[in-house]
Amino acid sequence: MYIWEQRNWPDFERDEPLLRPTLNIVRLLQGRAFGKTEAASTWLLALDGDQPRIGEP
């Protein structure tokens, strides 16, 4: 069954106190993934020579 075939589409109910711990973990992991991709892109740019290396003026 597709989501739009459900009887209560699109008026879903949610239990925020039940979801909050999981959402907090997902948000933390999302931030970690973003930080790692940002660090990797900075490192790759520094290797390419287009940008100054980290810590250099």
C-alpha positions in Angstrom: 0.0 0.0 0.0 1.3 3.4 -0.9 1.3 6.2 1.6 -1.4 8.2 -0.3 -3.7 5.2 -0.3 -4.0 5.2 3.5 -7.4 6.2 4.9 -6.0 9.2 6.9 -3.8 10.7 4.1 -2.5 13.4 4.5 -3.8 14.0 8.1 -1.5 11.8 10.0 -1.3 11.7 13.7 2.0 11.5 15.5 3.1 10.9 19.1 5.9 13.4 19.5 7.1 12.3 23.0 7.4 8.8 21.5 9.3 10.0 18.5 11.5 12.6 20.1 14.4 10.3 21.3 14.7 8.8 17.9 14.6 12.1 16.2 17.3 13.5 18.5 19.6 10.6 17.6 18.9 11.1 13.9 19.7 14.8 14.2 23.0 14.1 16.0 24.0 11.6 13.3 23.0 14.0 10.6 25.3 16.7 12.2 28.2 14.3 12.4 27.8 13.2 8.8 27.6 16.9 7.7 30.8 17.6 9.7 32.7 14.8 8.1 31.7 15.7 4.6 32.7 19.3 5.3 36.0 18.3 6.6 36.6 15.9 3.7 35.8 18.6 1.1 38.1 21.1 2.8 40.9 18.5 2.8 40.3 17.7 -0.9 40.4 21.4 -1.8 43.7 21.8 0.2 45.2 18.9 -1.7 44.2 20.5 -5.0 46.0 23.7 -4.1 43.1 26.0 -4.8 42.5 26.8 -1.2 45.0 27.5 1.6 45.6 24.6 3.9 43.9 24.5 7.3 45.8 26.7 9.7 47.6 28.7 7.0 46.7 32.3 6.4 
